[in-house]
Amino acid sequence: MKYSYDDTFLPLSRCRFRILDSFGTEPAFNLGTYARSHGYNTLWGSWRLQPLQYMTMFPHTPDNSFLGFVSEEAMVEQEEREEEVEPGPYRKDNTAVVYGKQDYMWQGKERYLELISQELETHGTVYQPPGHSAQLPSNIINHGLLTQDQFLQLLRRAKVFVGLGFPYEGPAPLEAIALGCVFLQPRFQPPRSSENSDFYKGKPTTRQVSSQHPYAEEFIGKPYVWTVDMTNTTDVQETVRAILRTEVKPFTPREFTSEGMLERVHAYITHQDFCSVSFPTWPPESALRIHLGPLGQSCVSVCRRASLVCEPALFHHLNNPAAFTRLGLSCSSMDQEVDNHLFPAYSPWGRRCGLQRERLLFSCAGSDPVHRRLCPCRAHRAGQVALCPDCL
């Protein structure tokens, strides 16, 4: 859990801190004085750290470092390889396992589950207090709360792992995909955010969450991950039938294997230095791909649309008048006196250019309707979004 402190509270050694942060902390929330004066103050944040010192489970906030984890099934497969034992067969039945261990997660999803149950024998693992039965649809086979080993055995036989919309961004979908399941999840329209979701309210992020598991949707995708409007009968029926016609093999993204995580952590230990007063030299400047965003788009979105990722450690290469000239922008003024986490940026009204004067505010996140952002994008290694091709 993170707490909000005054900037003077943290010791000088805070450059050595690494904060485990499930949902990410954007720069606008990290600098206490800026957060309080610009409406970004929350119970979290205001630590005045380098944003890359926050480490997340998934690569959803490029302003932070993606630490991740090792998928449990990936660990099992590695042990089998080391022992030269053939992995057990992944025999698939026409069954589905629903992702949701408490019955409140199932409320309002009856029609969605009914459509799935018409095509697949559907199983649940919902906790049942002693003397009580879970309030589930009658066509659900409920196993109660299982041990992790029992749950993985159930997934080994299932063809589909069904998301209900909550919990958000957990590890279970990756475990299911690693066991040869297809993950079926709901699309959120409108996206969930701190503005319309009690869960995200107060968290130090402006993310727009488009589905239950955005990483699975964006970085894995079909045929392993299918995202549907669960209120649309036709969409659900056609998607389930398409899944039944699809065969997938067990799959684990490299970044969630032991090798992938060790590769990433080794790169961080070797290259990240938050105690230096100099600008970072990693990733190298050769990785930089400059993109000028349209009005109203964050650098996260701008880079993603180009099949790249935003790299905050490269912002300082854009924070100079030459970068605007390189992009063909003619500036009538060059603003360096105002704190704004969207800078460096260009406003076409008056051809005003803004440079960032506070390095802790370099931010991939953030947008507004009057600025076009200068974005430091980079490519990434296959299956390893945290590292550029020349970053090792």
Residue pairs with C-beta under 8 A, 6 or more apart in sequence:
2 19
2 21
2 25
2 44
2 45
2 47
3 43
3 44
4 32
4 41
4 42
4 43
4 44
4 45
4 46
4 47
5 46
5 47
6 32
6 46
7 32
7 33
7 46
7 48
10 17
10 47
10 48
14 47
14 48
14 49
15 50
15 53
15 274
15 275
16 274
16 275
17 47
17 49
17 53
18 53
18 55
18 65
19 25
19 47
19 49
19 53
19 54
19 55
20 55
20 67
21 54
21 55
21 56
21 64
22 56
22 57
22 169
23 56
23 60
23 61
23 169
23 200
23 203
23 205
23 207
24 54
24 56
24 60
24 61
24 63
24 64
24 204
24 205
24 207
25 44
25 45
25 47
25 51
25 54
25 61
25 63
25 64
25 204
25 205
26 51
26 61
26 63
26 204
26 205
26 206
26 341
26 363
26 365
26 366
27 51
27 63
27 312
27 341
27 360
27 361
27 362
27 363
27 365
28 34
28 35
28 38
28 40
28 206
28 341
28 361
28 363
28 365
28 366
29 35
29 40
29 41
29 42
29 44
29 45
29 46
29 204
29 205
30 45
30 46
30 47
30 48
30 49
30 51
30 54
30 204
30 360
31 46
31 48
31 358
31 360
31 361
32 41
32 45
32 46
32 48
34 40
34 339
34 341
34 358
34 361
35 41
35 42
35 45
35 46
36 46
40 204
42 202
42 203
42 204
43 202
44 202
44 203
44 204
45 204
48 360
49 274
50 274
50 360
51 63
51 64
51 312
51 360
51 362
51 363
52 63
52 64
52 65
52 272
52 274
52 312
52 313
53 65
53 274
54 61
54 63
54 64
54 65
55 64
55 65
55 66
55 67
56 64
56 65
56 66
56 67
56 68
57 67
57 68
57 69
57 169
57 171
58 66
58 68
58 169
58 214
58 215
59 66
59 68
59 215
59 219
59 255
59 309
59 385
59 386
60 169
60 207
60 214
60 215
61 205
61 207
61 364
61 365
62 300
62 303
62 309
62 310
62 311
62 312
62 364
63 310
63 312
63 363
63 364
63 365
65 268
65 272
65 386
66 255
66 264
66 385
66 386
67 264
67 265
68 255
68 256
68 260
68 261
68 264
68 386
69 171
69 256
69 261
70 256
70 257
70 258
70 261
71 171
71 174
71 175
71 178
71 252
71 256
71 257
72 148
72 152
72 171
72 175
73 152
73 175
73 178
73 179
73 250
73 252
74 178
74 252
74 256
74 257
74 258
75 258
77 87
77 178
77 250
77 252
78 257
78 258
80 86
80 87
88 156
90 156
90 179
90 180
90 249
90 250
91 156
91 157
92 157
92 158
92 159
92 180
93 121
93 157
93 158
93 159
94 119
94 120
94 121
94 159
94 244
95 120
95 121
95 122
95 123
95 157
95 158
95 159
95 160
96 116
96 117
96 120
96 121
96 122
96 123
96 158
96 159
96 160
96 161
96 162
96 184
97 122
97 123
97 124
97 125
97 154
97 155
97 158
97 160
97 161
97 162
97 176
97 181
98 106
98 113
98 122
98 123
98 124
98 125
98 140
98 162
98 164
99 161
99 162
99 163
99 164
99 167
99 170
99 172
99 173
99 176
100 106
100 124
100 126
100 164
100 166
100 167
101 125
101 126
101 127
101 145
102 126
102 127
103 126
103 134
103 135
103 136
105 164
105 165
105 166
105 167
106 113
106 124
106 126
106 135
106 136
106 137
106 164
109 164
109 165
109 230
110 137
111 231
111 233
112 164
112 186
112 230
112 231
112 236
113 122
113 137
113 139
113 140
113 162
114 137
114 139
115 233
115 236
115 237
115 240
116 122
116 160
116 162
116 184
116 236
116 240
117 137
117 139
117 140
118 237
119 237
119 240
119 241
119 244
120 159
120 160
120 240
120 244
121 141
122 139
122 140
122 141
122 162
123 140
123 141
123 142
123 143
123 154
123 158
124 134
124 136
124 140
124 141
124 142
124 143
125 142
125 143
125 144
125 145
125 146
125 151
125 154
126 134
126 136
126 142
126 144
126 145
127 134
127 144
127 145
128 134
128 142
128 144
128 145
134 142
134 144
136 142
143 150
143 154
146 154
152 175
152 179
155 161
155 175
155 176
155 179
155 181
156 179
156 180
158 176
158 181
159 181
159 182
159 243
159 244
160 181
160 182
160 183
160 184
160 240
160 243
161 172
161 173
161 176
161 177
161 181
161 182
161 183
161 184
162 184
162 185
163 173
163 183
163 184
163 185
163 186
163 212
163 213
164 186
164 212
165 185
165 186
165 188
165 212
165 230
166 199
166 212
167 212
168 192
168 199
168 209
168 212
168 213
169 212
169 213
169 214
169 215
170 213
173 183
173 185
173 213
173 216
173 225
174 216
174 252
174 253
174 256
176 183
177 183
177 216
177 220
177 224
177 225
177 250
177 251
177 252
178 250
178 251
178 252
179 250
180 248
180 249
180 250
180 251
181 248
182 223
182 224
182 225
182 226
182 243
182 246
182 248
183 213
183 216
183 224
183 225
183 226
184 226
184 228
184 239
184 240
184 243
185 211
185 212
185 213
185 216
185 217
185 225
185 226
185 227
185 228
186 211
186 212
186 227
186 228
186 229
186 230
187 210
187 211
187 227
187 228
187 229
187 230
188 209
188 210
188 211
188 212
189 229
190 196
191 208
191 209
191 210
192 199
192 200
192 208
192 209
193 200
193 206
193 207
193 208
193 209
194 200
194 201
194 202
194 203
194 205
194 206
197 209
200 207
200 209
205 365
206 365
206 366
207 365
210 217
211 217
211 227
213 225
216 224
216 225
217 225
217 227
218 304
219 253
219 385
220 251
220 253
223 246
223 248
224 248
224 251
226 239
226 242
226 243
228 235
228 236
228 239
229 235
229 236
230 236
253 260
253 383
254 260
254 382
254 383
254 384
255 261
255 264
255 383
255 384
255 385
255 386
260 383
260 384
263 384
263 387
263 392
264 384
264 386
264 387
267 386
267 387
267 391
267 392
271 282
271 391
272 280
272 282
273 280
279 316
279 359
280 313
280 316
282 313
282 391
283 311
283 313
283 314
283 378
283 388
283 390
283 391
284 388
284 390
284 391
285 314
285 317
286 390
287 311
287 314
287 378
287 379
287 388
287 389
287 390
287 391
288 311
288 314
288 317
288 376
288 377
288 378
289 306
289 308
289 376
289 377
289 378
289 379
290 318
290 323
290 326
290 327
290 374
290 375
290 376
290 377
291 299
291 302
291 303
291 306
291 308
291 375
291 377
292 327
292 329
292 346
292 372
292 373
292 374
292 375
293 299
293 301
293 302
293 367
293 372
293 373
293 374
293 375
294 302
294 372
295 348
295 369
295 370
295 371
295 372
296 367
296 368
296 369
297 367
297 373
298 364
298 365
298 366
298 367
298 373
299 310
299 363
299 364
299 365
299 366
299 373
299 375
299 376
299 377
300 310
300 364
300 365
301 367
302 310
302 373
302 375
302 377
303 309
303 310
303 364
303 375
303 377
303 378
304 310
306 377
308 377
308 378
308 379
308 380
309 377
309 378
309 379
309 380
309 385
310 364
310 375
310 376
310 377
311 364
311 376
311 377
311 378
311 388
312 362
312 363
312 364
312 376
314 376
314 378
315 344
315 356
315 362
315 376
316 359
316 362
317 323
317 376
318 344
318 374
318 375
318 376
319 343
319 344
319 355
319 356
319 362
320 355
321 331
321 334
321 353
321 355
323 344
323 374
324 331
324 344
324 346
324 353
324 374
327 346
327 374
329 346
329 351
329 353
330 351
331 346
331 351
331 352
331 353
332 350
332 351
332 352
333 350
333 351
333 352
333 353
334 353
334 354
334 355
335 343
335 352
335 353
335 354
335 355
336 354
336 355
336 357
337 357
338 354
339 357
339 358
339 361
340 354
340 356
340 361
341 361
341 362
341 363
341 365
341 366
342 354
342 363
342 366
342 367
342 368
342 371
342 373
343 354
343 355
343 356
343 357
343 361
344 353
344 354
344 355
344 356
344 373
344 374
345 353
345 354
345 371
345 372
345 373
345 374
346 352
346 353
346 354
346 371
346 372
346 374
347 353
347 354
347 370
347 371
347 372
348 372
349 370
354 371
356 362
364 375
366 373
367 373
378 388
379 388
379 389
380 386
380 387
380 388
380 389
381 387
381 388
381 389
381 391
